[in-house]
Amino acid sequence: MLRVNIYEVTSSDKKFLSRALKGKFQLSFFPEPLNERNIATAKTADIVSVFIYSVLDKSNLTRLPKLKCIATRSTGFNHIDLKFTSERGITVCNVPYYGENTVAEHTFGLILALSRNIHKAYVRTTRNNFSTDGLEGWDIRGKTLGVVGAGGIGSHVIKIAKGFGMNVLAYDVHKNHFLEEVLGFRYAALDELLANSDIISLHCPYNTATHHLINMKNINLVKRSALFINTARAGIIESAALHYALETGIFGGAGLDVFEGEDLVKEENQMLTRNVSVEHLKAVLEKNILMNKENVIITPHIAFDSVEAVERILQTTIDNIVAYSTGSPANIVK
């Protein structure tokens, strides 16, 4: 019977996974991410299942001699050293599709909150202040949305945008001109998209090609006062460019479900009980700067987190683990 260690699980995740896998595998559950501090807990595991905050780099993976399969409960896999897993013959499976509409809906939640000052109004009314001063919003109908990454999630964002009567520009290295015609958007170069979009929304994967895709070199191309939305990965925009754009009014506001250093900030409450790196302190400082801006909304990486999407993630993970155990692995990351 294969030993399966599952990390970053909630109590409800545990119940769902246990019902499907109990009796077929030796199961161990852990609420925390798998990293250098607890890597020894996985030393006898044949399969580990993780989410995005676990660190499966070469240093950690070398300490797992029995490991045969990693089932990440995410679409992205930048937290896994694929070069090393390939060399070691470790199979890596992901969840390629689970929340295209879910993330797209959260994206528009952020857009509408910023364009209509909903977050400011909510805070004001909780203080029994019903003044409307400074709360005037603006219509998104007729505005141009720039979608960076027009794949599964991005195409759902485009569909919603067209329902609102928006114009859409899309930047993607893989163009689908049939989709372009059916949905009524237009592909554009990144520079053109930045210069002409009233709202810029990121939906591309994070990899070496998209690392700091928006940066200090091209941030000044952005149409002044554009809204910036990121429900993808923090590293797609250079942190310095994000702060600069907000400070100078290049971005009129930002809706962020991700930001650089979010994995470190999650452990902020432990800062007084353990050694803290300069990187950790920088992440906390940058987060606090963003949180103090009235035109910034931060959500704690929950764009994917609906009842339906989580069930799809868990069920695909179950299928991936079972498929591997029967010798027919599915959803292999290559």
C-alpha positions in Angstrom: 0.0 0.0 0.0 1.5 3.3 -1.1 2.1 6.0 1.6 0.6 9.3 0.7 1.4 12.5 2.7 -1.0 15.4 2.0 0.0 19.0 3.1 -1.7 22.3 3.4 -5.1 20.7 4.1 -8.1 22.1 6.0 -10.3 19.9 8.1 -12.9 19.9 5.3 -10.2 18.9 2.7 -9.2 16.1 5.0 -12.7 14.7 5.2 -13.2 14.9 1.4 -9.9 13.2 0.6 -10.2 10.6 3.4 -13.6 9.4 2.1 -12.1 8.7 -1.3 -8.6 7.4 -0.4 -9.0 5.7 3.0 -8.3 2.0 2.8 -6.5 2.3 -0.5 -3.5 4.2 0.7 -1.6 4.9 4.0 -2.7 8.5 4.6 -1.0 11.3 6.6 -2.4 14.8 6.7 -0.6 18.1 7.6 -2.1 21.6 7.8 1.2 23.3 7.2 3.1 23.5 3.9 5.9 21.1 3.2 9.3 22.9 3.4 12.8 22.6 4.8 11.6 22.7 8.4 9.3 19.7 8.2 10.7 17.8 5.2 11.6 14.9 7.4 7.8 14.1 7.8 7.8 13.0 4.2 10.9 10.9 4.1 8.9 7.6 3.9 6.2 8.9 1.5 5.7 7.5 -1.9 3.4 10.3 -3.0 3.1 13.8 -1.6 0.2 16.2 -2.4 0.9 19.9 -1.8 -0.5 23.3 -2.6 1.4 26.4 -3.8 3.1 27.4 -0.5 5.1 24.1 -0.2 8.7 24.3 -1.3 9.8 21.3 -3.4 13.2 22.4 -4.6 16.3 20.3 -5.2 17.5 20.7 -1.6 14.3 19.4 -0.1 13.6 16.7 -2.7 17.0 15.1 -2.2 15.9 14.3 1.3 12.9 12.3 0.0 14.5 9.1 -1.4 11.2 7.1 -1.6 9.3 9.8 -3.4 7.8 8.7 -6.6 5.0 11.2 -7.3 4.0 14.8 -6.5 0.3 15.6 -6.9 0.1 19.4 -6.6 -3.4 20.7 -6.0 -2.8 23.7 -8.3 -2.5 24.5 -12.0 0.9 26.3 -11.5 4.0 24.3 -10.6 6.7 26.9 -10.0 7.1 25.7 -6.4 8.4 22.4 -7.8 11.9 21.8 -9.3 10.9 20.1 -12.5 14.4 19.7 -13.7 15.3 17.7 -10.6 12.1 15.6 -10.6 12.7 14.7 -14.2 16.3 13.6 -13.4 15.0 11.5 -10.5 12.1 10.0 -12.4 9.5 11.6 -10.0 6.1 12.0 -11.7 4.5 15.5 -11.2 0.7 15.8 -11.7 -1.3 19.0 -11.5 -4.9 20.2 -11.7 -5.0 21.8 -15.1 -8.6 23.0 -15.0 -10.7 23.7 -12.0 -11.7 27.4 -11.6 -11.7 29.3 -14.9 -15.1 30.9 -14.1 -14.3 31.1 -10.4 -11.2 33.2 -10.8 -12.8 35.3 -13.5 -15.7 36.1 -11.2 -13.3 37.2 -8.5 -11.5 39.3 -11.0 -14.7 41.2 -11.7 -15.5 41.4 -8.0 -12.2 43.4 -7.6 -12.9 45.5 -10.7 -16.3 46.5 -9.5 -15.2 47.2 -6.0 -12.5 49.6 -7.2 -14.5 51.3 -10.0 -17.5 51.9 -7.6 -15.5 52.5 -4.4 -17.4 49.7 -2.7 -14.5 48.9 -0.3 -14.3 52.6 0.8 -18.1 52.8 1.2 -18.2 49.7 3.3 -15.5 50.9 5.8 -17.2 54.3 6.0 -20.7 52.9 6.8 -19.3 50.5 9.5 -18.3 53.7 11.2 -21.9 55.0 10.9 -20.8 57.6 8.3 -23.1 57.7 5.4 -21.5 60.6 3.5 -21.1 60.1 -0.2 -18.2 62.5 -0.6 -15.4 61.0 -2.6 -17.3 57.9 -3.4 -18.3 58.7 -7.0 -17.5 55.8 -9.2 -17.3 55.3 -13.0 -19.0 53.0 -15.5 -17.0 50.1 -16.9 -19.3 50.0 -19.9 -17.5 51.3 -22.9 -14.1 51.0 -21.2 -11.2 48.9 -22.5 -10.1 45.9 -20.6 -6.6 44.6 -21.3 -6.3 40.8 -20.6 -2.8 39.5 -20.3 -3.2 35.8 -21.0 -6.3 34.8 -22.9 -6.3 31.1 -22.0 -9.0 29.3 -19.9 -9.4 32.0 -17.2 -8.6 34.9 -19.5 -11.3 33.8 -22.0 -13.9 33.7 -19.2 -12.9 37.2 -18.1 -13.4 38.3 -21.7 -16.9 36.8 -21.8 -17.9 38.6 -18.7 -16.4 41.8 -20.0 -18.4 41.6 -23.2 -21.5 41.1 -21.1 -20.7 44.5 -19.4 -20.3 46.1 -22.8 -16.6 46.5 -22.6 -14.0 46.6 -25.3 -11.2 44.0 -24.9 -7.6 43.8 -25.9 -5.7 40.6 -25.3 -2.0 39.7 -25.2 -1.1 36.1 -25.5 1.8 34.3 -27.2 -0.7 31.6 -28.4 -3.4 33.2 -30.5 -6.7 31.7 -31.2 -8.3 33.7 -34.0 -11.5 31.7 -34.0 -12.0 32.6 -30.3 -11.0 36.2 -31.1 -13.8 36.4 -33.7 -16.5 34.6 -31.6 -15.9 36.6 -28.4 -15.3 39.9 -30.2 -12.0 40.9 -28.8 -8.7 41.9 -30.5 -5.2 40.6 -29.9 -2.6 43.3 -29.4 1.1 43.6 -28.5 1.8 44.0 -24.8 2.9 47.7 -25.3 -0.3 48.5 -27.2 -2.4 46.8 -24.5 -0.6 48.7 -21.7 -1.1 52.1 -23.5 -4.7 51.7 -24.3 -6.4 49.8 -21.5 -8.5 51.4 -18.8 -8.2 48.2 -16.7 -5.3 45.7 -17.0 -5.9 42.2 -15.7 -3.3 39.4 -15.5 -4.2 35.8 -16.3 -1.0 34.2 -17.7 1.0 31.5 -16.0 4.1 32.4 -14.1 7.4 31.1 -15.7 10.7 32.4 -16.9 9.1 34.0 -19.9 6.5 35.9 -17.8 8.7 36.8 -14.9 8.4 40.6 -14.4 6.5 40.9 -17.7 5.4 44.3 -16.5 8.4 46.1 -15.1 10.2 49.4 -14.6 11.1 49.5 -18.3 7.5 49.4 -19.6 5.4 50.7 -16.7 5.4 54.2 -18.0 3.6 53.0 -21.2 0.5 52.3 -19.1 -2.5 54.6 -19.7 -2.6 56.9 -16.8 -5.1 56.0 -13.9 -5.7 52.5 -15.3 -6.8 49.9 -12.8 -4.5 47.0 -12.3 -5.9 43.5 -11.3 -3.7 40.5 -10.5 -5.4 37.2 -9.7 -2.6 35.2 -11.4 0.9 35.3 -9.8 2.8 38.1 -8.1 6.0 37.7 -10.0 4.4 38.7 -13.3 4.8 42.3 -12.3 8.0 43.7 -10.8 7.3 44.8 -7.2 9.1 48.1 -7.7 7.0 48.8 -10.8 3.7 48.1 -8.9 4.7 50.5 -6.1 5.9 53.1 -8.5 2.8 53.0 -10.5 0.6 53.4 -7.5 2.7 56.2 -6.0 2.7 58.2 -9.3 -0.9 57.7 -10.3 0.0 55.5 -13.3 -2.3 53.0 -11.7 -5.5 54.6 -10.4 -6.0 51.6 -8.1 -5.1 47.9 -7.8 -7.0 44.7 -6.9 -4.5 42.1 -5.7 -5.2 38.5 -4.9 -1.5 37.9 -5.0 1.6 39.9 -4.1 5.3 39.1 -3.8 6.2 37.6 -0.5 2.7 36.4 0.3 4.0 33.1 1.5 6.3 34.8 3.9 3.6 37.2 5.1 1.4 34.2 6.0 3.8 33.5 8.8 4.1 37.1 10.0 2.7 36.2 13.4 5.8 34.0 13.9 8.2 36.8 13.4 8.9 37.3 17.1 9.6 33.6 17.8 12.1 32.7 15.1 14.9 34.2 13.0 13.6 36.5 10.3 15.3 37.1 7.0 15.7 40.4 5.2 13.4 39.0 2.5 10.7 38.3 5.1 10.9 41.8 6.5 10.8 43.3 3.0 7.7 41.3 2.1 5.9 42.5 5.3 6.9 46.1 4.8 5.7 46.1 1.2 2.4 44.4 2.2 1.8 47.1 4.8 2.5 49.9 2.4 -0.1 48.4 0.0 -2.6 47.9 2.7 -2.4 51.5 3.7 -3.5 52.8 0.3 -7.2 53.5 -0.1 -7.1 52.6 -3.8 -5.7 49.1 -3.2 -7.8 46.0 -2.3 -5.9 42.9 -1.2 -7.5 39.5 -0.9 -5.6 36.6 0.6 -5.2 34.4 -2.5 -8.9 33.4 -2.6 -9.8 33.9 -6.3 -9.9 30.1 -6.7 -11.6 29.5 -3.4 -15.3 28.6 -4.1 -17.1 25.5 -2.8 -17.4 24.2 -6.4 -13.8 24.9 -7.4 -12.3 23.4 -4.3 -14.3 20.2 -4.9 -13.0 20.1 -8.4 -9.4 20.5 -7.2 -9.8 17.8 -4.6 -11.5 15.4 -7.0 -8.9 15.8 -9.7 -6.1 15.3 -7.1 -7.8 12.1 -6.0 -8.0 11.0 -9.6 -4.3 11.8 -10.1 -3.2 9.8 -7.0 -5.4 6.8 -8.0 -4.2 7.0 -11.6 -0.6 7.0 -10.6 -1.1 4.0 -8.3 -2.6 2.0 -11.1 0.3 2.7 -13.5 -1.6 5.2 -15.7 -0.6 8.6 -14.4 -2.8 11.5 -15.5 -2.3 15.3 -15.8 1.4 14.9 -16.0 3.4 18.1 -15.9 6.2 18.1 -18.6 
